[in-house]
């Protein structure tokens, strides 16, 4: 699903894994939307996600989540 957001930004709902997560992705956790601020690589393909709000989430290599990614037009 894609939708236009204010400011001419296209927002897309995507499946992410530890290999495809990016800074700026928005993941809904416990009913709260959290934006990924930083990523820390861990052994065996896992990553720790540090959200802008201070929460920390560990994604194992096989974890799959749904995220919102903003795609800017060039």
Predicted model as a PDB file, atoms N, CA, C, CB and O in Angstrom, pLDDT in the B-factor column:
MODEL        1                                                                  
ATOM      1  N   UNK A   1       0.839  -1.176   0.000  1.00 46.00           N  
ATOM      2  CA  UNK A   1       0.000   0.000   0.000  1.00 46.00           C  
ATOM      3  C   UNK A   1       0.884   1.240   0.000  1.00 46.00           C  
ATOM      4  CB  UNK A   1      -0.955  -0.002   1.212  1.00 46.00           C  
ATOM      5  O   UNK A   1       1.850   1.319   0.759  1.00 46.00           O  
ATOM      6  N   UNK A   2       0.557   2.192  -0.839  1.00 46.00           N  
ATOM      7  CA  UNK A   2       1.287   3.455  -0.896  1.00 46.00           C  
ATOM      8  C   UNK A   2       0.297   4.604  -0.769  1.00 46.00           C  
ATOM      9  CB  UNK A   2       2.105   3.573  -2.214  1.00 46.00           C  
ATOM     10  O   UNK A   2      -0.847   4.497  -1.210  1.00 46.00           O  
ATOM     11  N   UNK A   3       0.734   5.690  -0.170  1.00 50.00           N  
ATOM     12  CA  UNK A   3      -0.114   6.862  -0.021  1.00 50.00           C  
ATOM     13  C   UNK A   3       0.759   8.104  -0.044  1.00 50.00           C  
ATOM     14  CB  UNK A   3      -0.945   6.792   1.286  1.00 50.00           C  
ATOM     15  O   UNK A   3       1.926   8.064   0.347  1.00 50.00           O  
ATOM     16  N   UNK A   4       0.189   9.199  -0.503  1.00 45.00           N  
ATOM     17  CA  UNK A   4       0.910  10.460  -0.513  1.00 45.00           C  
ATOM     18  C   UNK A   4       0.771  11.113   0.844  1.00 45.00           C  
ATOM     19  CB  UNK A   4       0.394  11.393  -1.630  1.00 45.00           C  
ATOM     20  O   UNK A   4      -0.324  11.179   1.403  1.00 45.00           O  
ATOM     21  N   UNK A   5       1.883  11.595   1.374  1.00 51.00           N  
ATOM     22  CA  UNK A   5       1.897  12.323   2.635  1.00 51.00           C  
ATOM     23  C   UNK A   5       2.131  13.794   2.328  1.00 51.00           C  
ATOM     24  CB  UNK A   5       2.990  11.766   3.604  1.00 51.00           C  
ATOM     25  O   UNK A   5       2.581  14.128   1.233  1.00 51.00           O  
ATOM     26  N   UNK A   6       1.831  14.687   3.282  1.00 55.00           N  
ATOM     27  CA  UNK A   6       2.089  16.109   3.067  1.00 55.00           C  
ATOM     28  C   UNK A   6       3.551  16.356   2.710  1.00 55.00           C  
ATOM     29  CB  UNK A   6       1.710  16.914   4.313  1.00 55.00           C  
ATOM     30  O   UNK A   6       4.443  15.693   3.238  1.00 55.00           O  
ATOM     31  N   UNK A   7       3.790  17.292   1.829  1.00 57.00           N  
ATOM     32  CA  UNK A   7       5.153  17.622   1.423  1.00 57.00           C  
ATOM     33  C   UNK A   7       5.618  16.857   0.201  1.00 57.00           C  
ATOM     34  CB  UNK A   7       6.091  17.363   2.549  1.00 57.00           C  
ATOM     35  O   UNK A   7       6.800  16.902  -0.139  1.00 57.00           O  
ATOM     36  N   UNK A   8       4.706  16.147  -0.476  1.00 58.00           N  
ATOM     37  CA  UNK A   8       5.076  15.439  -1.685  1.00 58.00           C  
ATOM     38  C   UNK A   8       5.888  14.182  -1.458  1.00 58.00           C  
ATOM     39  CB  UNK A   8       5.826  16.339  -2.559  1.00 58.00           C  
ATOM     40  O   UNK A   8       6.674  13.789  -2.320  1.00 58.00           O  
ATOM     41  N   UNK A   9       5.710  13.542  -0.305  1.00 64.00           N  
ATOM     42  CA  UNK A   9       6.467  12.341   0.028  1.00 64.00           C  
ATOM     43  C   UNK A   9       5.550  11.136  -0.129  1.00 64.00           C  
ATOM     44  CB  UNK A   9       7.049  12.419   1.475  1.00 64.00           C  
ATOM     45  O   UNK A   9       4.418  11.152   0.354  1.00 64.00           O  
ATOM     46  N   UNK A  10       6.023  10.103  -0.793  1.00 75.00           N  
ATOM     47  CA  UNK A  10       5.275   8.868  -0.953  1.00 75.00           C  
ATOM     48  C   UNK A  10       5.601   7.953   0.219  1.00 75.00           C  
ATOM     49  CB  UNK A  10       5.604   8.180  -2.310  1.00 75.00           C  
ATOM     50  O   UNK A  10       6.772   7.692   0.492  1.00 75.00           O  
ATOM     51  N   UNK A  11       4.572   7.461   0.920  1.00 78.00           N  
ATOM     52  CA  UNK A  11       4.751   6.570   2.058  1.00 78.00           C  
ATOM     53  C   UNK A  11       4.318   5.180   1.637  1.00 78.00           C  
ATOM     54  CB  UNK A  11       3.946   7.058   3.301  1.00 78.00           C  
ATOM     55  O   UNK A  11       3.226   4.998   1.100  1.00 78.00           O  
ATOM     56  N   UNK A  12       5.177   4.194   1.883  1.00 83.00           N  
ATOM     57  CA  UNK A  12       4.910   2.831   1.461  1.00 83.00           C  
ATOM     58  C   UNK A  12       5.028   1.882   2.649  1.00 83.00           C  
ATOM     59  CB  UNK A  12       5.871   2.413   0.337  1.00 83.00           C  
ATOM     60  O   UNK A  12       5.939   2.019   3.466  1.00 83.00           O  
ATOM     61  N   UNK A  13       4.109   0.918   2.747  1.00 86.00           N  
ATOM     62  CA  UNK A  13       4.164  -0.112   3.773  1.00 86.00           C  
ATOM     63  C   UNK A  13       4.956  -1.292   3.211  1.00 86.00           C  
ATOM     64  CB  UNK A  13       2.724  -0.550   4.223  1.00 86.00           C  
ATOM     65  O   UNK A  13       4.605  -1.833   2.162  1.00 86.00           O  
ATOM     66  N   UNK A  14       6.027  -1.694   3.910  1.00 87.00           N  
ATOM     67  CA  UNK A  14       6.897  -2.754   3.411  1.00 87.00           C  
ATOM     68  C   UNK A  14       7.213  -3.756   4.515  1.00 87.00           C  
ATOM     69  CB  UNK A  14       8.194  -2.163   2.843  1.00 87.00           C  
ATOM     70  O   UNK A  14       7.106  -3.436   5.699  1.00 87.00           O  
ATOM     71  N   UNK A  15       7.604  -4.973   4.125  1.00 91.00           N  
ATOM     72  CA  UNK A  15       8.136  -5.960   5.060  1.00 91.00           C  
ATOM     73  C   UNK A  15       9.633  -5.715   5.170  1.00 91.00           C  
ATOM     74  CB  UNK A  15       7.825  -7.435   4.596  1.00 91.00           C  
ATOM     75  O   UNK A  15      10.312  -5.531   4.160  1.00 91.00           O  
ATOM     76  N   UNK A  16      10.151  -5.711   6.406  1.00 92.00           N  
ATOM     77  CA  UNK A  16      11.583  -5.525   6.595  1.00 92.00           C  
ATOM     78  C   UNK A  16      12.157  -6.685   7.394  1.00 92.00           C  
ATOM     79  CB  UNK A  16      11.871  -4.190   7.300  1.00 92.00           C  
ATOM     80  O   UNK A  16      11.450  -7.351   8.150  1.00 92.00           O  
ATOM     81  N   UNK A  17      13.435  -6.909   7.214  1.00 93.00           N  
ATOM     82  CA  UNK A  17      14.200  -7.876   7.996  1.00 93.00           C  
ATOM     83  C   UNK A  17      15.416  -7.142   8.548  1.00 93.00           C  
ATOM     84  CB  UNK A  17      14.624  -9.129   7.130  1.00 93.00           C  
ATOM     85  O   UNK A  17      15.599  -5.953   8.289  1.00 93.00           O  
ATOM     86  N   UNK A  18      16.239  -7.844   9.303  1.00 94.00           N  
ATOM     87  CA  UNK A  18      17.450  -7.224   9.828  1.00 94.00           C  
ATOM     88  C   UNK A  18      18.376  -6.779   8.690  1.00 94.00           C  
ATOM     89  CB  UNK A  18      18.186  -8.198  10.762  1.00 94.00           C  
ATOM     90  O   UNK A  18      19.145  -5.831   8.848  1.00 94.00           O  
ATOM     91  N   UNK A  19      18.301  -7.458   7.555  1.00 94.00           N  
ATOM     92  CA  UNK A  19      19.159  -7.107   6.419  1.00 94.00           C  
ATOM     93  C   UNK A  19      18.655  -5.893   5.649  1.00 94.00           C  
ATOM     94  CB  UNK A  19      19.272  -8.282   5.481  1.00 94.00           C  
ATOM     95  O   UNK A  19      19.446  -5.231   4.977  1.00 94.00           O  
ATOM     96  N   UNK A  20      17.363  -5.581   5.726  1.00 93.00           N  
ATOM     97  CA  UNK A  20      16.799  -4.511   4.903  1.00 93.00           C  
ATOM     98  C   UNK A  20      16.335  -3.283   5.679  1.00 93.00           C  
ATOM     99  CB  UNK A  20      15.658  -5.044   4.130  1.00 93.00           C  
ATOM    100  O   UNK A  20      15.929  -2.295   5.066  1.00 93.00           O  
ATOM    101  N   UNK A  21      16.383  -3.316   7.003  1.00 94.00           N  
ATOM    102  CA  UNK A  21      15.939  -2.170   7.795  1.00 94.00           C  
ATOM    103  C   UNK A  21      16.875  -0.987   7.570  1.00 94.00           C  
ATOM    104  CB  UNK A  21      15.877  -2.532   9.297  1.00 94.00           C  
ATOM    105  O   UNK A  21      18.080  -1.172   7.399  1.00 94.00           O  
ATOM    106  N   UNK A  22      16.327   0.228   7.568  1.00 92.00           N  
ATOM    107  CA  UNK A  22      17.109   1.453   7.343  1.00 92.00           C  
ATOM    108  C   UNK A  22      16.786   2.490   8.404  1.00 92.00           C  
ATOM    109  CB  UNK A  22      16.834   2.028   5.938  1.00 92.00           C  
ATOM    110  O   UNK A  22      15.738   2.441   9.048  1.00 92.00           O  
ATOM    111  N   UNK A  23      17.702   3.424   8.571  1.00 94.00           N  
ATOM    112  CA  UNK A  23      17.402   4.578   9.428  1.00 94.00           C  
ATOM    113  C   UNK A  23      16.224   5.325   8.810  1.00 94.00           C  
ATOM    114  CB  UNK A  23      18.657   5.526   9.587  1.00 94.00           C  
ATOM    115  O   UNK A  23      16.154   5.479   7.591  1.00 94.00           O  
ATOM    116  N   UNK A  24      15.318   5.778   9.635  1.00 91.00           N  
ATOM    117  CA  UNK A  24      14.162   6.519   9.148  1.00 91.00           C  
ATOM    118  C   UNK A  24      12.917   5.669   8.965  1.00 91.00           C  
ATOM    119  CB  UNK A  24      14.498   7.170   7.860  1.00 91.00           C  
ATOM    120  O   UNK A  24      11.822   6.217   8.841  1.00 91.00           O  
ATOM    121  N   UNK A  25      13.049   4.327   8.944  1.00 92.00           N  
ATOM    122  CA  UNK A  25      11.869   3.464   8.856  1.00 92.00           C  
ATOM    123  C   UNK A  25      11.017   3.663  10.107  1.00 92.00           C  
ATOM    124  CB  UNK A  25      12.279   1.961   8.695  1.00 92.00           C  
ATOM    125  O   UNK A  25      11.548   3.854  11.202  1.00 92.00           O  
ATOM    126  N   UNK A  26       9.710   3.619   9.944  1.00 92.00           N  
ATOM    127  CA  UNK A  26       8.786   3.769  11.065  1.00 92.00           C  
ATOM    128  C   UNK A  26       8.128   2.420  11.312  1.00 92.00           C  
ATOM    129  CB  UNK A  26       7.714   4.881  10.785  1.00 92.00           C  
ATOM    130  O   UNK A  26       7.475   1.864  10.429  1.00 92.00           O  
ATOM    131  N   UNK A  27       8.307   1.895  12.530  1.00 92.00           N  
ATOM    132  CA  UNK A  27       7.773   0.595  12.920  1.00 92.00           C  
ATOM    133  C   UNK A  27       6.797   0.819  14.061  1.00 92.00           C  
ATOM    134  CB  UNK A  27       8.912  -0.399  13.334  1.00 92.00           C  
ATOM    135  O   UNK A  27       7.085   1.568  14.995  1.00 92.00           O  
ATOM    136  N   UNK A  28       5.636   0.168  13.986  1.00 89.00           N  
ATOM    137  CA  UNK A  28       4.648   0.308  15.051  1.00 89.00           C  
ATOM    138  C   UNK A  28       4.880  -0.784  16.090  1.00 89.00           C  
ATOM    139  CB  UNK A  28       3.199   0.235  14.484  1.00 89.00           C  
ATOM    140  O   UNK A  28       4.804  -1.974  15.786  1.00 89.00           O  
ATOM    141  N   UNK A  29       5.163  -0.362  17.318  1.00 86.00           N  
ATOM    142  CA  UNK A  29       5.424  -1.281  18.424  1.00 86.00           C  
ATOM    143  C   UNK A  29       4.484  -0.952  19.573  1.00 86.00           C  
ATOM    144  CB  UNK A  29       6.907  -1.199  18.884  1.00 86.00           C  
ATOM    145  O   UNK A  29       4.509   0.161  20.097  1.00 86.00           O  
ATOM    146  N   UNK A  30       3.660  -1.906  19.965  1.00 85.00           N  
ATOM    147  CA  UNK A  30       2.747  -1.681  21.080  1.00 85.00           C  
ATOM    148  C   UNK A  30       1.797  -0.524  20.849  1.00 85.00           C  
ATOM    149  CB  UNK A  30       3.524  -1.439  22.328  1.00 85.00           C  
ATOM    150  O   UNK A  30       1.432   0.175  21.794  1.00 85.00           O  
ATOM    151  N   UNK A  31       1.390  -0.310  19.603  1.00 86.00           N  
ATOM    152  CA  UNK A  31       0.467   0.769  19.285  1.00 86.00           C  
ATOM    153  C   UNK A  31       1.122   2.129  19.125  1.00 86.00           C  
ATOM    154  CB  UNK A  31      -0.562   0.854  20.334  1.00 86.00           C  
ATOM    155  O   UNK A  31       0.434   3.119  18.878  1.00 86.00           O  
ATOM    156  N   UNK A  32       2.440   2.193  19.262  1.00 89.00           N  
ATOM    157  CA  UNK A  32       3.160   3.459  19.128  1.00 89.00           C  
ATOM    158  C   UNK A  32       4.079   3.397  17.915  1.00 89.00           C  
ATOM    159  CB  UNK A  32       3.971   3.774  20.412  1.00 89.00           C  
ATOM    160  O   UNK A  32       4.827   2.434  17.751  1.00 89.00           O  
ATOM    161  N   UNK A  33       4.027   4.408  17.075  1.00 91.00           N  
ATOM    162  CA  UNK A  33       4.899   4.469  15.897  1.00 91.00           C  
ATOM    163  C   UNK A  33       6.273   4.956  16.331  1.00 91.00           C  
ATOM    164  CB  UNK A  33       4.302   5.403  14.795  1.00 91.00           C  
ATOM    165  O   UNK A  33       6.397   6.022  16.933  1.00 91.00           O  
ATOM    166  N   UNK A  34       7.314   4.169  16.023  1.00 92.00           N  
ATOM    167  CA  UNK A  34       8.691   4.498  16.410  1.00 92.00           C  
ATOM    168  C   UNK A  34       9.556   4.599  15.166  1.00 92.00           C  
ATOM    169  CB  UNK A  34       9.266   3.436  17.387  1.00 92.00           C  
ATOM    170  O   UNK A  34       9.528   3.715  14.310  1.00 92.00           O  
ATOM    171  N   UNK A  35      10.333   5.686  15.065  1.00 94.00           N  
ATOM    172  CA  UNK A  35      11.224   5.894  13.919  1.00 94.00           C  
ATOM    173  C   UNK A  35      12.633   5.425  14.288  1.00 94.00           C  
ATOM    174  CB  UNK A  35      11.236   7.398  13.482  1.00 94.00           C  
ATOM    175  O   UNK A  35      13.160   5.782  15.342  1.00 94.00           O  
ATOM    176  N   UNK A  36      13.241   4.617  13.401  1.00 95.00           N  
ATOM    177  CA  UNK A  36      14.589   4.092  13.624  1.00 95.00           C  
ATOM    178  C   UNK A  36      15.590   5.246  13.505  1.00 95.00           C  
ATOM    179  CB  UNK A  36      14.927   2.946  12.602  1.00 95.00           C  
ATOM    180  O   UNK A  36      15.656   5.922  12.478  1.00 95.00           O  
ATOM    181  N   UNK A  37      16.361   5.458  14.564  1.00 96.00           N  
ATOM    182  CA  UNK A  37      17.356   6.519  14.568  1.00 96.00           C  
ATOM    183  C   UNK A  37      18.760   6.017  14.306  1.00 96.00           C  
ATOM    184  CB  UNK A  37      17.322   7.239  15.872  1.00 96.00           C  
ATOM    185  O   UNK A  37      19.565   6.714  13.689  1.00 96.00           O  
ATOM    186  N   UNK A  38      19.068   4.791  14.779  1.00 97.00           N  
ATOM    187  CA  UNK A  38      20.406   4.248  14.603  1.00 97.00           C  
ATOM    188  C   UNK A  38      20.330   2.727  14.575  1.00 97.00           C  
ATOM    189  CB  UNK A  38      21.353   4.734  15.728  1.00 97.00           C  
ATOM    190  O   UNK A  38      19.405   2.135  15.130  1.00 97.00           O  
ATOM    191  N   UNK A  39      21.299   2.102  13.932  1.00 97.00           N  
ATOM    192  CA  UNK A  39      21.366   0.649  13.796  1.00 97.00           C  
ATOM    193  C   UNK A  39      22.718   0.164  14.298  1.00 97.00           C  
ATOM    194  CB  UNK A  39      21.137   0.211  12.322  1.00 97.00           C  
ATOM    195  O   UNK A  39      23.748   0.776  14.018  1.00 97.00           O  
ATOM    196  N   UNK A  40      22.709  -0.941  15.043  1.00 96.00           N  
ATOM    197  CA  UNK A  40      23.945  -1.545  15.533  1.00 96.00           C  
ATOM    198  C   UNK A  40      23.983  -2.979  15.035  1.00 96.00           C  
ATOM    199  CB  UNK A  40      24.041  -1.483  17.101  1.00 96.00           C  
ATOM    200  O   UNK A  40      23.078  -3.761  15.323  1.00 96.00           O  
ATOM    201  N   UNK A  41      25.029  -3.334  14.284  1.00 96.00           N  
ATOM    202  CA  UNK A  41      25.187  -4.695  13.761  1.00 96.00           C  
ATOM    203  C   UNK A  41      25.611  -5.631  14.886  1.00 96.00           C  
ATOM    204  CB  UNK A  41      26.225  -4.729  12.606  1.00 96.00           C  
ATOM    205  O   UNK A  41      26.532  -5.316  15.641  1.00 96.00           O  
ATOM    206  N   UNK A  42      24.944  -6.781  15.003  1.00 96.00           N  
ATOM    207  CA  UNK A  42      25.261  -7.801  15.988  1.00 96.00           C  
ATOM    208  C   UNK A  42      25.715  -9.073  15.273  1.00 96.00           C  
ATOM    209  CB  UNK A  42      24.041  -8.085  16.900  1.00 96.00           C  
ATOM    210  O   UNK A  42      25.556  -9.185  14.058  1.00 96.00           O  
ATOM    211  N   UNK A  43      26.277 -10.030  16.011  1.00 95.00           N  
ATOM    212  CA  UNK A  43      26.703 -11.291  15.385  1.00 95.00           C  
ATOM    213  C   UNK A  43      25.536 -12.055  14.766  1.00 95.00           C  
ATOM    214  CB  UNK A  43      27.400 -12.173  16.412  1.00 95.00           C  
ATOM    215  O   UNK A  43      24.388 -11.885  15.177  1.00 95.00           O  
ATOM    216  N   UNK A  44      25.829 -12.883  13.794  1.00 94.00           N  
ATOM    217  CA  UNK A  44      24.887 -13.782  13.125  1.00 94.00           C  
ATOM    218  C   UNK A  44      23.751 -13.056  12.407  1.00 94.00           C  
ATOM    219  CB  UNK A  44      24.308 -14.734  14.127  1.00 94.00           C  
ATOM    220  O   UNK A  44      22.644 -13.583  12.304  1.00 94.00           O  
ATOM    221  N   UNK A  45      24.020 -11.858  11.916  1.00 93.00           N  
ATOM    222  CA  UNK A  45      23.055 -11.128  11.107  1.00 93.00           C  
ATOM    223  C   UNK A  45      21.996 -10.360  11.865  1.00 93.00           C  
ATOM    224  CB  UNK A  45      22.395 -12.053  10.218  1.00 93.00           C  
ATOM    225  O   UNK A  45      21.109  -9.777  11.243  1.00 93.00           O  
ATOM    226  N   UNK A  46      22.055 -10.339  13.173  1.00 96.00           N  
ATOM    227  CA  UNK A  46      21.067  -9.600  13.967  1.00 96.00           C  
ATOM    228  C   UNK A  46      21.445  -8.115  14.016  1.00 96.00           C  
ATOM    229  CB  UNK A  46      20.968 -10.187  15.409  1.00 96.00           C  
ATOM    230  O   UNK A  46      22.594  -7.746  13.773  1.00 96.00           O  
ATOM    231  N   UNK A  47      20.465  -7.278  14.333  1.00 97.00           N  
ATOM    232  CA  UNK A  47      20.716  -5.842  14.495  1.00 97.00           C  
ATOM    233  C   UNK A  47      19.927  -5.325  15.685  1.00 97.00           C  
ATOM    234  CB  UNK A  47      20.338  -5.058  13.208  1.00 97.00           C  
ATOM    235  O   UNK A  47      18.837  -5.811  15.988  1.00 97.00           O  
ATOM    236  N   UNK A  48      20.496  -4.333  16.350  1.00 97.00           N  
ATOM    237  CA  UNK A  48      19.763  -3.604  17.377  1.00 97.00           C  
ATOM    238  C   UNK A  48      19.304  -2.299  16.759  1.00 97.00           C  
ATOM    239  CB  UNK A  48      20.638  -3.356  18.657  1.00 97.00           C  
ATOM    240  O   UNK A  48      20.089  -1.588  16.132  1.00 97.00           O  
ATOM    241  N   UNK A  49      18.038  -1.989  16.937  1.00 96.00           N  
ATOM    242  CA  UNK A  49      17.471  -0.749  16.430  1.00 96.00           C  
ATOM    243  C   UNK A  49      17.310   0.212  17.596  1.00 96.00           C  
ATOM    244  CB  UNK A  49      16.110  -0.996  15.712  1.00 96.00           C  
ATOM    245  O   UNK A  49      16.662  -0.119  18.588  1.00 96.00           O  
ATOM    246  N   UNK A  50      17.882   1.374  17.486  1.00 97.00           N  
ATOM    247  CA  UNK A  50      17.706   2.413  18.490  1.00 97.00           C  
ATOM    248  C   UNK A  50      16.741   3.428  17.902  1.00 97.00           C  
ATOM    249  CB  UNK A  50      19.077   3.078  18.898  1.00 97.00           C  
ATOM    250  O   UNK A  50      17.034   4.068  16.892  1.00 97.00           O  
ATOM    251  N   UNK A  51      15.593   3.568  18.539  1.00 96.00           N  
ATOM    252  CA  UNK A  51      14.573   4.480  18.041  1.00 96.00           C  
ATOM    253  C   UNK A  51      14.810   5.887  18.563  1.00 96.00           C  
ATOM    254  CB  UNK A  51      13.180   3.997  18.439  1.00 96.00           C  
ATOM    255  O   UNK A  51      15.439   6.073  19.605  1.00 96.00           O  
ATOM    256  N   UNK A  52      14.308   6.873  17.840  1.00 95.00           N  
ATOM    257  CA  UNK A  52      14.484   8.283  18.212  1.00 95.00           C  
ATOM    258  C   UNK A  52      13.903   8.574  19.592  1.00 95.00           C  
ATOM    259  CB  UNK A  52      13.827   9.195  17.170  1.00 95.00           C  
ATOM    260  O   UNK A  52      14.339   9.513  20.258  1.00 95.00           O  
ATOM    261  N   UNK A  53      12.924   7.781  20.029  1.00 92.00           N  
ATOM    262  CA  UNK A  53      12.292   7.992  21.329  1.00 92.00           C  
ATOM    263  C   UNK A  53      13.070   7.330  22.465  1.00 92.00           C  
ATOM    264  CB  UNK A  53      10.871   7.463  21.306  1.00 92.00           C  
ATOM    265  O   UNK A  53      12.689   7.464  23.628  1.00 92.00           O  
ATOM    266  N   UNK A  54      14.169   6.608  22.143  1.00 94.00           N  
ATOM    267  CA  UNK A  54      15.006   6.012  23.173  1.00 94.00           C  
ATOM    268  C   UNK A  54      14.840   4.510  23.349  1.00 94.00           C  
ATOM    269  CB  UNK A  54      14.732   6.671  24.453  1.00 94.00           C  
ATOM    270  O   UNK A  54      15.674   3.878  23.997  1.00 94.00           O  
ATOM    271  N   UNK A  55      13.784   3.919  22.790  1.00 93.00           N  
ATOM    272  CA  UNK A  55      13.587   2.477  22.903  1.00 93.00           C  
ATOM    273  C   UNK A  55      14.641   1.732  22.102  1.00 93.00           C  
ATOM    274  CB  UNK A  55      12.183   2.084  22.429  1.00 93.00           C  
ATOM    275  O   UNK A  55      15.204   2.265  21.145  1.00 93.00           O  
ATOM    276  N   UNK A  56      14.900   0.496  22.502  1.00 94.00           N  
ATOM    277  CA  UNK A  56      15.870  -0.357  21.842  1.00 94.00           C  
ATOM    278  C   UNK A  56      15.191  -1.682  21.514  1.00 94.00           C  
ATOM    279  CB  UNK A  56      17.136  -0.572  22.731  1.00 94.00           C  
ATOM    280  O   UNK A  56      14.519  -2.266  22.365  1.00 94.00           O  
ATOM    281  N   UNK A  57      15.366  -2.157  20.279  1.00 94.00           N  
ATOM    282  CA  UNK A  57      14.770  -3.423  19.834  1.00 94.00           C  
ATOM    283  C   UNK A  57      15.840  -4.237  19.131  1.00 94.00           C  
ATOM    284  CB  UNK A  57      13.544  -3.180  18.889  1.00 94.00           C  
ATOM    285  O   UNK A  57      16.570  -3.716  18.288  1.00 94.00           O  
ATOM    286  N   UNK A  58      15.937  -5.525  19.479  1.00 95.00           N  
ATOM    287  CA  UNK A  58      16.861  -6.423  18.798  1.00 95.00           C  
ATOM    288  C   UNK A  58      16.093  -7.216  17.759  1.00 95.00           C  
ATOM    289  CB  UNK A  58      17.571  -7.367  19.802  1.00 95.00           C  
ATOM    290  O   UNK A  58      15.115  -7.891  18.082  1.00 95.00           O  
ATOM    291  N   UNK A  59      16.531  -7.136  16.515  1.00 95.00           N  
ATOM    292  CA  UNK A  59      15.948  -7.917  15.421  1.00 95.00           C  
ATOM    293  C   UNK A  59      16.908  -9.047  15.097  1.00 95.00           C  
ATOM    294  CB  UNK A  59      15.670  -7.027  14.153  1.00 95.00           C  
ATOM    295  O   UNK A  59      18.054  -8.803  14.719  1.00 95.00           O  
ATOM    296  N   UNK A  60      16.449 -10.276  15.241  1.00 95.00           N  
ATOM    297  CA  UNK A  60      17.261 -11.423  14.849  1.00 95.00           C  
ATOM    298  C   UNK A  60      17.250 -11.536  13.332  1.00 95.00           C  
ATOM    299  CB  UNK A  60      16.741 -12.732  15.506  1.00 95.00           C  
ATOM    300  O   UNK A  60      16.431 -10.901  12.667  1.00 95.00           O  
ATOM    301  N   UNK A  61      18.133 -12.320  12.793  1.00 92.00           N  
ATOM    302  CA  UNK A  61      18.293 -12.420  11.340  1.00 92.00           C  
ATOM    303  C   UNK A  61      17.005 -12.830  10.635  1.00 92.00           C  
ATOM    304  CB  UNK A  61      19.387 -13.413  11.010  1.00 92.00           C  
ATOM    305  O   UNK A  61      16.776 -12.401   9.504  1.00 92.00           O  
ATOM    306  N   UNK A  62      16.157 -13.641  11.258  1.00 92.00           N  
ATOM    307  CA  UNK A  62      14.936 -14.119  10.605  1.00 92.00           C  
ATOM    308  C   UNK A  62      13.681 -13.352  11.013  1.00 92.00           C  
ATOM    309  CB  UNK A  62      14.743 -15.573  10.909  1.00 92.00           C  
ATOM    310  O   UNK A  62      12.586 -13.709  10.579  1.00 92.00           O  
ATOM    311  N   UNK A  63      13.806 -12.314  11.831  1.00 92.00           N  
ATOM    312  CA  UNK A  63      12.654 -11.506  12.233  1.00 92.00           C  
ATOM    313  C   UNK A  63      12.117 -10.719  11.044  1.00 92.00           C  
ATOM    314  CB  UNK A  63      13.034 -10.549  13.379  1.00 92.00           C  
ATOM    315  O   UNK A  63      12.885 -10.128  10.285  1.00 92.00           O  
ATOM    316  N   UNK A  64      10.798 -10.714  10.885  1.00 92.00           N  
ATOM    317  CA  UNK A  64      10.147  -9.926   9.833  1.00 92.00           C  
ATOM    318  C   UNK A  64       9.135  -8.987  10.503  1.00 92.00           C  
ATOM    319  CB  UNK A  64       9.440 -10.862   8.765  1.00 92.00           C  
ATOM    320  O   UNK A  64       8.329  -9.408  11.332  1.00 92.00           O  
ATOM    321  N   UNK A  65       9.198  -7.720  10.127  1.00 91.00           N  
ATOM    322  CA  UNK A  65       8.280  -6.715  10.642  1.00 91.00           C  
ATOM    323  C   UNK A  65       7.710  -5.910   9.475  1.00 91.00           C  
ATOM    324  CB  UNK A  65       8.991  -5.783  11.662  1.00 91.00           C  
ATOM    325  O   UNK A  65       8.266  -5.905   8.377  1.00 91.00           O  
ATOM    326  N   UNK A  66       6.602  -5.237   9.732  1.00 90.00           N  
ATOM    327  CA  UNK A  66       6.030  -4.318   8.746  1.00 90.00           C  
ATOM    328  C   UNK A  66       6.427  -2.908   9.161  1.00 90.00           C  
ATOM    329  CB  UNK A  66       4.458  -4.468   8.643  1.00 90.00           C  
ATOM    330  O   UNK A  66       6.302  -2.536  10.328  1.00 90.00           O  
ATOM    331  N   UNK A  67       6.902  -2.134   8.207  1.00 91.00           N  
ATOM    332  CA  UNK A  67       7.338  -0.767   8.487  1.00 91.00           C  
ATOM    333  C   UNK A  67       6.780   0.169   7.427  1.00 91.00           C  
ATOM    334  CB  UNK A  67       8.885  -0.674   8.537  1.00 91.00           C  
ATOM    335  O   UNK A  67       6.356  -0.263   6.355  1.00 91.00           O  
ATOM    336  N   UNK A  68       6.788   1.441   7.741  1.00 89.00           N  
ATOM    337  CA  UNK A  68       6.425   2.487   6.790  1.00 89.00           C  
ATOM    338  C   UNK A  68       7.731   3.155   6.376  1.00 89.00           C  
ATOM    339  CB  UNK A  68       5.395   3.531   7.410  1.00 89.00           C  
ATOM    340  O   UNK A  68       8.532   3.558   7.219  1.00 89.00           O  
ATOM    341  N   UNK A  69       7.932   3.266   5.070  1.00 87.00           N  
ATOM    342  CA  UNK A  69       9.147   3.896   4.556  1.00 87.00           C  
ATOM    343  C   UNK A  69       8.743   5.059   3.670  1.00 87.00           C  
ATOM    344  CB  UNK A  69      10.033   2.877   3.771  1.00 87.00           C  
ATOM    345  O   UNK A  69       7.878   4.924   2.805  1.00 87.00           O  
ATOM    346  N   UNK A  70       9.375   6.201   3.891  1.00 80.00           N  
ATOM    347  CA  UNK A  70       9.086   7.385   3.090  1.00 80.00           C  
ATOM    348  C   UNK A  70      10.013   7.416   1.892  1.00 80.00           C  
ATOM    349  CB  UNK A  70       9.232   8.675   3.928  1.00 80.00           C  
ATOM    350  O   UNK A  70      11.234   7.358   2.037  1.00 80.00           O  
ATOM    351  N   UNK A  71       9.434   7.508   0.720  1.00 73.00           N  
ATOM    352  CA  UNK A  71      10.191   7.544  -0.531  1.00 73.00           C  
ATOM    353  C   UNK A  71      10.081   8.942  -1.116  1.00 73.00           C  
ATOM    354  CB  UNK A  71       9.674   6.469  -1.545  1.00 73.00           C  
ATOM    355  O   UNK A  71       8.983   9.390  -1.448  1.00 73.00           O  
ATOM    356  N   UNK A  72      11.184   9.623  -1.244  1.00 64.00           N  
ATOM    357  CA  UNK A  72      11.180  10.985  -1.780  1.00 64.00           C  
ATOM    358  C   UNK A  72      11.350  10.934  -3.290  1.00 64.00           C  
ATOM    359  CB  UNK A  72      12.301  11.842  -1.135  1.00 64.00           C  
ATOM    360  O   UNK A  72      12.087  10.101  -3.816  1.00 64.00           O  
ATOM    361  N   UNK A  73      10.661  11.831  -3.979  1.00 57.00           N  
ATOM    362  CA  UNK A  73      10.807  11.930  -5.444  1.00 57.00           C  
ATOM    363  C   UNK A  73      12.068  12.696  -5.768  1.00 57.00           C  
ATOM    364  CB  UNK A  73       9.573  12.621  -6.092  1.00 57.00           C  
ATOM    365  O   UNK A  73      12.400  13.668  -5.090  1.00 57.00           O  
ATOM    366  N   UNK A  74      12.772  12.268  -6.795  1.00 55.00           N  
ATOM    367  CA  UNK A  74      14.001  12.951  -7.223  1.00 55.00           C  
ATOM    368  C   UNK A  74      13.744  13.765  -8.443  1.00 55.00           C  
ATOM    369  CB  UNK A  74      15.120  11.961  -7.491  1.00 55.00           C  
ATOM    370  O   UNK A  74      14.656  14.414  -8.955  1.00 55.00           O  
TER     371      UNK A  74                                                      
ENDMDL                                                                          
END                                                                             
